[in-house]
């Protein structure tokens, strides 16, 4: 018997977890625009415009600034597999789930791993990184800017200087911070920075912005091999072939170049989404956007603390856009999240690994980095926690968050 499911008709939830978040209405509209062929001159013009827009978002002059078709993890994997050949040394900063992800991908590339370890909830002293880099002399240093698993933001600027001193490339995963916290690729001295749309950029998961320095591009092109079905006599390969076809940045860069050497079929709706995300960000202005995210994060922290909840980690290095909150003793964290969803249509996040079942994670980013989203979330959280028997002064969280916004407006 044929089974035909109903038309999509789910509730409009407020997504206040660590990502994805609610998509900006303009981005949704852009995704509904009629498709174009990938070599249509209108489409390739949009590709060029998207490159120009994301140079501004990444605060870079890098020519090679474009999109990877896939989620933010696609860009991470493309960066690592295109730089690291088997036997290459890589130094990885590991203080959370996503530092471990970098190490897992690098290990699959056959690289030799050198992890600089930090406790979850802390950041890693760059001096410790330099000690390892000086000894190892790696091909690449890789780190996460804002690790949503711990909500910590790693200082990056000193890492670029270290990499230049020891002739290493620097890769930064800025999935969770691009356009919500300052992520200046050039000022950092980063050679590759990647991100995703589904966090501060306010889009859907499925397209991943990337920027690559001239140094990074030179190394990637030293391994360039054109796909056999496309190659002509002048396309002789060089170096060791990159160990993935889909994530071969040399081939993807040829596709985004004026040559338009076919690699894959660029997703038109995701290109339109990414382009509109950048337009929204730049119309607001990066500094104003950073300020909105910082204010929202301050309000979330104030609300939690006013309710007697403990905020996780080193607050001096906390991401502005995601906050981890210890689940109070005796409270069923999963039941609280379920009631937030079913009773109030609000999603907050759980945690992974060693923090699983210990913290909630509340994100206030993109279109949700604003007063009403924070106040609505904490009004609901207060109601649920009262129902769960957690004792605190009713209204304290909402009042504290509101006070942060009122003080900023004064």
Secondary structure, DSSP 8 states (H G I E B T S, - for coil): -------------EE-SSS-----HHHHHHHTS----TT-HHHHHHHHHHHHHHHHHTT---SEEEEEES-HHHHHHHHHHHH--TT-EEEEEESSHHHHHHHHHHHHTT-EEEEEE--TTS---HHHHHHHHHHH--SEEEEESEETTTTEE---HHHHHHHHHTT-EEEEE-TTTBTTB---HHHHT-SEEE--SSSTT---SSEEEEEE-HHHHHHHHTT----TTT--TT----SS--S-STT-HHHHHHHHSTT----S---HHHHHHHHHHHHHHHHH-HHHHHHHHHHHHHHHHHHHHHTT--B-S-GGGB-SSEEEEE--TT--HHHHHHHHHHHH-EE-B---GGGTTTEEEEE--GGG-SHHHHHHHHHHHHHHHHHTT----TTHHHHHHHHHHHHHH-
